Amino acid sequence: MAVITEHGSGRSNSTSGINGINGNGEDALANTLKAHQGLSGRHISNALTVPEFFAHKNIFITGGTGFLGTVLIEALLDTHPDIGTIYVLVRGKRKFDPNERINRLLQKPIFQKYNEKTLAKVVPVVGELSEPNFGFSADILQELIERVNVIYHSAATIKFSSPLRTAIKTNLTGTMRTIELAKQLKQLAAYIYCSTAFCNSNNRGLISEEVYKSQFDPYEMMKMAEDDEAWVDFTEQKCRGYIRDHPNTYTFTKNLSENLLMAEMAGLPAAIVRPSIVYGTLEHPMKGWVGNANSGHLGFLAGFVKGIFRTMCGRANAIIDIIPCDYVINSSLVMGWYVGTRPLDQPEVIHCTSGEVNPLTLAQFCNIINDSVERHPPNNFVWKPSAKLRNGWRYNLFFYLFHLLPAMVFIIPEKLFGIGMPQHTAYEYMRVFQKGTKAFDYFLDKDFRYSLKNALRISSIMHDTDRKRYNFDASHCDWSEFIDRCLIGIRRFYFKESALTTQWHRNYWKVFNVLYYLGYVVIFGVLYFALTPFLGVQVGLSLSLLIWGFLVWL
């Protein structure tokens, strides 16, 4: 059972602890009493399996149009033929009709097996995440209160560089709005919050499946976000004064949200799922589904496949904790069943990670992706894909010489012949890559470890058929096979290429392999003929060999 604990340097900045949203401790106490009273009247399901639990359940989802949310919608449709309505929160945008957005979402390959009747269960509801009652009309709100049984809250701003006010409004206040809705529901069966394993990255050692006490009162932070005067001349230094030893506003507000959930959802059927670095799917709904593959670490793989991103920064023995997307979704479905079939005093917390049971080092990761792309090369690439670990000045020098400078030159053929990455130029991707690498370095340099004690306990009590279909234990995951599926998925779903690797692809690779090594010869020739006219043959040759050897090592 999860509890709020103090760890590391995290201490509350508020003398009153976690109180009501207006700072009144009596409100929090009243909410807790109300929650316990609601528990006694709550119908607890006796479903033995995950599909049984979701039969006839109506679901409300935030973040449903994102990568995880899309796979979650498909997985819910797949649980039971008699699943009810799946309400998806959609932001109102001038140029986009909400029904059209959902229709486009349901046209993705992962929904091809469903008929129109089944897909009609997915219904958009237009609203704003941080607004009271999401800004719903009275009729829509009443319909949700009467019908919804399960809430999945996965909407968040995942940008590490988001302004603090934006992160608070989206990640923290948005969570409060879903909690408020959950407490109004007449038949709440489960509330699942998708957090992140990195929300406690200001701590060291083994991170437990507990809620770590936040450094600030989440209620005070929500009030601050609504106060315009508090943000006048709000500098980066002031932001650092709030997030302190958190690496960014994302992890800071995620930790605040977990504390809010613990304060508000005592005695209610709630759970927190903490995934690590989410990659494509391993098995369900299809192998290697990667969505648009332009965010998170999947964006690195997309650039790597085309030979644009060719280096990584980090220690060779550092653990890169990746997890298949379908494992995250499976754990979320299982937690819905778990909290909905037994009384709870506090929300349950589980990690959905791999580092403790099936560790993958950065050196192994680089070797795997290099081997994988050689087995499954794309239709075309800018240069032979090959990734290598570098650090410090070596990484920076390589990045500027072999990433930024070639990208600037490559703008011309990109514009003329339409080659390279879609949507943006290679130079634009390089700038994004550079910024993302700096933000991500923190998580590859601290040896974070995540306990799986509670996750494995819950997995052990699942029905045998559920444990096989809704597996989220990564201990037996073959990383080489998984990366193969992700790279093929990037070829197929992002670059719109065939998933089949033919002899033509292998020959294409062989040609570029020759060009790759021929490039070394060309570099030496350029250096030799540039230096010998000024320095003479002997000195020019020696200096050319020295510079050439350095560049090859680099």
N, C-alpha and C positions, 0 to 999 in steps of 0.2 A: 504494500500500500504506500503510495507516495506521500511524502511530507515535505514541508518547507524547512530547509536546513541552511545554516550559514557555513560557507566554505571559503577558503582562500581569503582574499582581501575584501570580498563583498560584504558590506555592512550597510544597513539602512541609514539613509540620510534624514529620515523623518523621525521625530521624537514620538509620533503617535503610531508608528508602524503602518500597517495597511488598513485604512479606514474606508468609510463610504466615499462616494465620488465627491460629496460636498465636505469631506474631511471630518464627518461626524461618526465616531466609532459606534454609536448606537445604531446607525443605519446598517453597518456591516453585521452587527449582532442580530438585528431583525431579519436581515436577508438569510443569515445562516439558520435561524430558527424556522423561517418560512421554508427553506430548502428541506430541512429535516421533516417538517410537517408534510411537505409534498411527497417525500419519499414513502411515507407510510401509506399514502393513497395511490402510489404509482403501481401500475400493473407490470410485474416483472415477467418477462417472457420465459417460457420453459423450453425454448427451442434448443435442440441438441446439436444442430449444425448451423453453419453460416447461411446456407440457402434458406433453411427453415425460418431463421430469424428475419430475413429480409422479405419474405413473402408478405404481400399486402402492406408493406411499409411505404410511406411517402417520405421523400428525402428533400432536404434543402441544402444546396451546395454554394459556397462562395469560392471564387477562383476556378470555376468550372471550365472556362475557356482557355486556361493555361495548359501547359504540358501535363503536369500531374492530374489536374482536374479533368482533362479530356479522357485520360486512361481510367480515372475513377468512375466517370459516367458510364463508360463501356463496361467496366467490371460490375457495376451495380446492375445494369441491364442483364448481364450474364448470370447473376446469382440465382434468380428464380423467375420463371415465366410470369408469375403473378405479382411481381414487384409493382408498387404503385407509381404515383407521379414523381418525377425527379425535377424539382424546381431549381433552376440555375440562375443565380443572381448575375445580371448583365448590366453594365453601365450604359446609361443613356447617352448616345452620341448622335450629333446632328446628321452626319452623313451615313450612319449605319442603322438600319432597322434591326431591332433585337431579334425578331423572328428570322430575318435573313442571316444574322450572325450564327444563330443556332443551326439553321439549315446548312450553312457552309461547314460548320463543325461536324455535323452528322454525315456529311459527304466524304469524310476522311476514310481511308482504307480500313481502319479498325472497326468501322460500323457497317461494313458491307454485308455481313451475314444476317443483319436484322431486317425484318419487314417494316412497312410503313406504320403498322399498328403499334409495334414495339417502340419505334423511334418517336412516335407521337406522345409517348410518356414523358419525353424530355421537354420541359416547358420553360421558356425564359420569363423571368420577372425583372422588370427594370427598376434599378435602385442605385443608391450611392452607399458604399460600404460604411463610411464614417458618419452618415446622417442618422438622426433618431428614427428608429423603425425603418431604416434604409430609404426613407422618403416615400414609402409605399402609400397608395391610396387606402382608405379605410376598408374597402371591399377586399383588396388583395391581402392586406394584413390579416383580416378576419379569416380568410380562406386558409392562410398558412397556420394560424393559431388552431383552427379546427382540425386540420388534416395532417400536418407534418409530424412525423415521429422521430426522425433522425436528422441531425445537422452535421455536415462536414464543412469545417472552416479551413480552407487552404489559401485564401486570397492573402496576398502580402506584397509589399514592395521588396524585391529581393536584391536590389542594387545596393552594394556595399557603400556606395558613395551618396546615397540619398540624403538630402538635408534632414536634420534631426526632426524638425516640425512635421515634414512629410512622412517620415518613418513612424512617428508617434501616431499621427492621425490614421494612417493606413493599418499599421501592424497592431497598435495598442487599442486605439478607439474603435477600430473595426472589429477587434475581438470582443470589446465590450458590447457592441451592438448585437453580435451573434448570441452572446450570453443573455442579453435582455430578451431577445426573441425566444431563446430556449426556455426561459423562465415563464414565458407567457403561454407556451404550448400546452394544450390540454392533455396530450398523450406523448410526452417526451420519453423516448426509449433509449436514445444514445446521443451523445454530443462528442465529436472527435475533432481535436485541434491538431493540425499539421504544423509542428514547430520545426526545429532544426537541431541536430546534434551539436552545432557550433554555438548555441545560445549560451553555453557555459564556458566559452573559450577564454574567459578571463581567469580560469582556474587551471590547475595542473594536476598531473597524476591521473588516476582512474576516475572518470566522471560517472557518478552513480545515476540510477534511474529515479532521481528525486528532483524536486524543484528547488533550485539554489536561490537563496534570498537575494532579491534585487537591491542595488545600492540606493535606489530612490523609490519613493512611494508611487506606484502606478497611477493612482487617482490624482495625485498632485501633478504628475507629468501630463495627464490628459487635460487637466484644467489649464496648465501652462500652454498647451498647444492651441487652446482657444483664445488666449490672451495676446492680442496683436502687439501690445506694448512690450511684452517679454521678448519679442523677436526683433526689435529695433536695434540695429548695430550688433546683431548676433554673429560674432566672429567664429572662425575655426577654433580659436583658443578657448572661447566660451563653450563651444560644443565639446571639446576635449575635456573640459571641466566636469561635464555631465557624464559622458560615456566612460571616462577614466581609463581603466585597464581593459575595457572592451576594445577590440580592434576597429569596430565600425558601428554605425547606427543600426544596422540590421540585427546583429547579435544582441545589442543593448536592448532594443525594443522587443525582440523575441523573448528575452529573459523577463522583461517587465510583463509581457502578456501571460507567461506561464504563472507568474505570481498573482496576477489578476484572476486567472482561472481558478487557482487554488482558493483564493479568498471568496469567490462568488459561487463556486459550484460544489461546495461541500455537501455531501449527502445525495448528490445527483449523479446520474449515470454518465460520467465524463471520462475522457482519456486524452492523453497527450502522446503523439507519435513523433519521434525525433529521427528523421533520416539524415544520413551523411551526404556525400556527393552523389547526386542522382544521375545515373546514366540511362541508356535505352532499356528496352524490355528484354528479358531473357527468354520467356516463353509466351506470356499472355499479354494482350490478345493475339499478338503475332510476334515472331522472333525479330528482334532488332528495330522495333518501332522507336523512332527518335523525335517525332513531332517536327518542329521547324529547325531543330538542332542549331539555333543561333544564339543560345544563351547558356550560361553556366559552362561547365567543362566540356560539354558536348560541342560547344562552339570551337574549342581548341581542336577537337578531333576533326571537325569539318574542315578547318584550315589546314590541318596536318595532312589530310587525305589528298589535298590538291598541291602539296609541297610548298605551301605558303608559310605555315608555322613549323619551324625546324629546330626549335630548342625549348628546353624547360629549365626552370630554375629550382634548385632544391638539392638536399643531400641524398646521396644514392640509397642510403638505408632508411630514409624517412618513409613512413607509411602513408600511402594515398588511400583513404577509406572511401571506396566507391560502393554503390549498391544499385542493383537493377531496379528500374522504375516499378516493375510489377511486384517486386518484394515490398516496396513502400505501400503500394495499393493493397496488397494482400494483408499486410499488418494492420492497415486502417480498417479493412472489412472485418478482420478477426476481432479487433478491439471494439468495433461496434457491437458485434455479437457478445463479446465478453462482458462489457459493462451493462449491456441490456438484459443479461440473464442472471444477475445476482445483485444483492444490495451492496452499496459502497459507502464508506465514510468520507473518502477523499478521492479525487481523480487519480486514475492509474497513469503511470508514465512508463513508456518503453522506448528503447533505442532500436532503430532499424539500421544497423551498421555491420561492418564486416571485419574491421581491424583486429578484434580480439579472437575471432574464430577462424579467419582465413586471411591473414595479413598479406598485403601486396605492397612491395617497396617501389619507390620511384624508378630505381634501376630496372626492376622486373617489368614495370609498366612500360617503360621506353622500349625494352627488348620485345615485349609482346606486341605493341602497336607497330613496330618496325617489321616484325615477322608477318603480322596480319595483313598489312597493306601490300606486302610483296606477294602474298597469296591471293589477295583480292584487290588488285589495282583498279582505279577508276578509269573512265573512258579517256580522260585527259588530265594532265596536271601541269602546273607551271614549271616545276622541277622535281626531280626524284624525291618522293617523300622519305624523310629520315629525321628522326628526333634524337637529340643527345642532351644529357644533363650538363649544365654549366652553372657557375656561380660567380658572384662578385663582378670584378672588372672584365673577366673573360666573357661572362654572359652579356654584359652591357656592350662590349666592343663587338661581339659577334652579332648582336641584335642590330646595331647601327650599320655595320658593314654588309651583312648578308640578309637583313630583313628590310630596314627602312630604305636604304639606298636603292636596292633592286626594285622595291615597290614603287619608288618615285619614277624610275626609268620605265617600269612595266605599265604605267598609266597609258602610254601611247598605244601599244598593241591591244590593251584592254578596250580602249575606245574604238579602235579601228576594226578589230576582229571579234569583239564580244566574248573574249575568253576570260578565264579566272573565276572568281567567286561571284555569285549573284548579288544583286541589290547594292553593293558598295564596291569601291575600288580596293585593290590590295593595300594601298597606302592607308586608307581609312581603317581597314581591318587591323593593320599593324599598330595603329595608335590605340585602338580598342584593346588589342592583345597586350600591349605594353602596360596599359592602365590596369587591366584585369590581372596580369601577372603580379604586379606590385601588391594588389589587394589580396591575392590568393597565397602569396608567399608565406604569410603569417601562419596559415593553417598547415603548411607543409614543413614548418620549422620548429614545431613545439611538441611533437610526440604525444598528441592527444590520444587518450584511450577511453573507450566507452564500454561500461559494464552492460552485459546482456542477461543478467540474472533474471530479471522479471520477464523479459521477452521470451527467454527459453522456458521459463516456468509456464507461461501461458500457452506457448506452443505445445508443451508436453501434455496439456489436458484437453487439447483439441481432439475431435473425432478423427479417426484414421484417414477417412476420405478428405476431410478438410485440411489435415496436415499435409497431404500430398498436393491438393489443388491450390491451397492458399498458403503455400510455404513461404516463409520469410527468413529462414535460417540460411545464411550464406556460407556455412562451414564447408559445404560440398560444391560450391560454385566453381566451375572451371573458368578461370579468368581469361585464358587464351580463347576458348570457345565463345565466351561472352563478348570479348572485344571484336572477334570476327563478326559476330551478329550485328554489333553496333556499327562497325565500319560498312558492312553491306547495307545496313539500314540507312546510313547517311548517303551512300550512293543512290539508293533506291528512292527514298522519301524526300531527301533534301535536294539532291542534284538531279532527280528525275531520270536516273540511269537504270539500266537493267540490273537486276540482282544477280544475274548469272555471270560468272567469270569464265570467259572463253579463251581459246588459244590466242585470239587477237590481243586480248588484254595482256597475256603473258609476253607476247612478242613486243608489244608496246613498252612494257616494263624493261625488257632486255635492251631495247634501243636506248632508252633513257639512262639505263645503267651504264652503257658504254659512253654516252654523252657526259654523264656525271664524272667519270674518271678522266675523260678527255678534257673536261673543264680544268682539272689540275694541271694538265700539260699546257693548256692555253694560258693559264695564269703565269706559269713559269716562263713561257715564251714572251709574254708581254713584259714581265719584269726584266728579263735578260736583254731584250732589244731596246728597252727604255733606259737601262742603266749603263750598258757597255759603251755606247758612244761617248758618254761623259766621264766614265771611271776607268775605262779600259777593260780588256777581256778578263784578266785575272781577278781584279777587284769587283768588276761588274758581275761575274759569274758567282763569286763567293757571296756577295751581298744578295744576289737574286736567290741563291739557294737558301740563305738564312731567312729572308723574308717569306719565301715560298714555304719553307718548313714550318715557320711560325703560323702562317695562314692555314696550312693543313692541320696543324695541331689545334688551332682555334676552333 
